Amino acid sequence: MEKHNDEIEIDLLEVIHILLGRLWIILGAGVLVAAVCFVISKFVLTPIYESTTKIYILNKSDNTTVTYSDVQMGTQLTKDYAELINSRYVLEKVISQLSLDDMEYDDLLHKVSVNTPTDTRIVSITVEHTNPAIAMQIADCIREVAGEHIQNVMDIDAVNVVEPANMPTEKAGPSVAKWTLLGGIAGVFLVCAIILILYLLDDSIKSSDDVEKYLGLSTLALIPVAIEEDSVKKGKAKRK
């Protein structure tokens, strides 16, 4: 690290050497933080479960076969269906029917995700909740209420059920592996940052090479630091 007119030049090789010299500290910190994140994600955080139901929507005329234009129209309208599913009317009606007194519209909206795969007329409704049974009930109820609402608003023939909501048996989050990995990486980067900050703030002279490197001065002589023999002898005498 060189300083000239308040400008700092960092020697990358020296930085790498410093980091390698403290490699065990860096790795130890990474392992420690990863272990903490593992314990938190495994035993502290409340698990989240997801239940998914799917519906099939297609516009068609009475007593006629399905045409290619019907397919294209249905694909284009899936985004409209997604907006209707997430509408205040649908979600508030679901809250009322299931007596979810501890939940409001915004709370339920954040627990619901609607996906419309490209070039399909299938709409997937996913609900997340800490209770798997409640997640399944909410997903089924949203499908039923949204189906009626879509039929009334869009004036379509029917909303068909592709898949009823499933009972989730495995948690969807938090991901223990993801938390552990990110925790380990964060611990490593944090310790590296602390080491580099201490390195940049340290402007002390530690050797004759530092005098020539940082001050541009030649070293004329070195004064060795010798241990006083008397103090050593006194120490030995006391031990005896």
N, C-alpha and C positions, 0 to 999 in steps of 0.2 A: 504494500500500500504506500503510495507516494503522495505528498501534499505539496502543491505549488499554488500560491495565490488563492487559498481557500478552495482549490479544486482537488478532488481525490481521485487518484488512479489506482484501480484495484488490480493486483497481480493474481490472475486466475489460478496459476499454478500454486501460489502460496495459499489461496483459499481452499483449493482441492486438498492440499497437504494438511491444512488445519482440520478440515472435515474428516479426512481419513484418520487423522490422529485421534479423533473423538468418535470414531465409528461405533464403538460399543455403547457409548452414551446415547447416540442417535437411535441405534437399533433397539436399545433397551426402552427408550421412551416410546418408540413406535409400538413395541409389544405391550407395554403397560397401558397405553391409551386404547389399543385394540381390545385388550382384555376388559377394560372398563366398559367400552361400548358393547362388547358381547354380553356382559352381565346385564346392562341396562336394557338392551333390546330383547334379551331372552327372558328375564325375570321381572323387570320393572314396568316397561311399557305395556299398555293394554293391547292385546291382539285385535286386528281388524279382519273381518270376514266379508267376502263378496258373494252376492247371489245374482245370477244373470238369467233373464228371460228374453225371448226373441219373438217378434211379430212379423207378419208378412202383409204388405199393403200393395194393392194393385188397383188402378182405375180401369174400369172397363164398362162398356155399354151393355144394357140389358139384352139377353138372348143373342149375343154375338160372341164370336171367338176372340181370344186375346190377340192383338196385333202388335207389330214392332213399335208403332207409335205409342201404344199403351205402356210398353216396357220402358221406353225412353222417358215418357212423362212421369212414370212412377219413380224412376231413378232420380230425376231432377227434383221431385217433390219430397224426397226423404229428409232433406234439411228442414223443410217446413214442418214435417212430422216431429222432428227432434225438438223444434221450438215449442210445438204444442204440448209435447210430453213434459217439458220443463216449465210449462206455464204455471202461473200462480193458481189458476182455477183447478188444475189437475192435482198439484201437490197439496194444496190446502184441503181439497176434498179427501185425499188419502189420509192426511193427518186427522181429519174429523172421523172418518170411517174406522180407523184403527185406534182411535183415542190416544194419539201420541201427544199427550198434554205437555210433555217436557221438550217438545220440538216445534219450531216455527218454520215458516216457508224458507227463509234463507238457510236454516240449519239443514233441512232436508235437501235443498237444492245442491248443497256442497257434498251430499252423500250420493247423489245420483249422477251417472254419466250415461250419455246416449251416443252410440256409435252407429254409423251408417256405412258399411263397407262399400267401396267403389263398384259401380255397375251392378248393384243388387237392389232389391226392394225390401230387403230384410233389415229391420231396425233392432238393435241389441240394446237392452236396458239393464244396466248394472247398478246395484245398490250396495253400499258398504256400511257395515255396522259392527259394533263390538259383540252383538249377540247374533249368532248365525240364523236362529229361527226368526228373529225380527227382520233380519235382512231379506229372508225369503218371503215373508209376509208382505213387506213393503213393495218388493219387486212385483209380486203377483197383483197386488192392489193397484199399483201404478199402471200395469199393463191393462187391467180391466177398465179403469177410469179413463185412461188415455185413449183406449180403443173407441169408447163411446164418444169422447170429445172429438177425436179425429173424424169419425163418421158424420157427426153433426156439423162440424165446421167446414170440412172439405167436400161433403156430400158424395161420399164414396160408398161402394156396395157393402164391404165388410173388412174387418181387420182380423186376420187369421192368426192363431197361435202356432208358432213354429216350435218353441220349447217353453214349457212352464219353468218357473223359477226353481233353481236347484237348492238343496240344503248343503251349504258349504261345510266341509269336514276339515279343511286345512286353512290356516290363516293366510291372508293375502299380504299382511304386513304387521309390524315392520320386518323387513328382511334382515335376519341375523347376520348372514354372510355379508350383505352390503354394508351394514352398520360397522361390522368388525373391520372390513377392508378400508372403508373411508376413515375410521378412527385411527387405524395404523398409519395410513398416509398422512393424516392431519398431525399426528404426533411427531412423525419424522420431519415434516416441513416446519413445524413449530420450533423444534429443537435446533434445526439448521438455521432458522431465522435468528434465534437468540444468539447462537454462536457467531454468526456473521455480524450481528449488531455489536456484540462485545468486541469483535475483532476490529471493526471500523472505528469504534470509540477509543480503542487502546492506542495511544500515541507515545507510549513509553519506549525508551531505548533499552534493549536487552542485550546487545552484543556489539562488538566493534564493527561487524558488518552492517548493523543498523545505522551506526554513525555515518559511515560512508554512503549508505543507500539513501537515508532520509535527509541528512544534513549536508552531504557533499563535502565532508571534511575527512582528512586522512588521520588515521590513528597513529600517534607517535610512540606510545608505550601503553602497556597494560599493567595494572597493579593487581597481583593475585591476592585473593582473600584467603589468609591462612588461619587455621584454628590455633588458638593460644595453647601452647603445650602445658602451661601451668594449670589451666582449667581442666585439661584432659587428665593430667596426673592426679588432681584433686578428686576428680570423679572416680578414678580407679581406686584411690585410697579409701574413699567412702564405701565403695562396694566390698572391699576386703574387710 
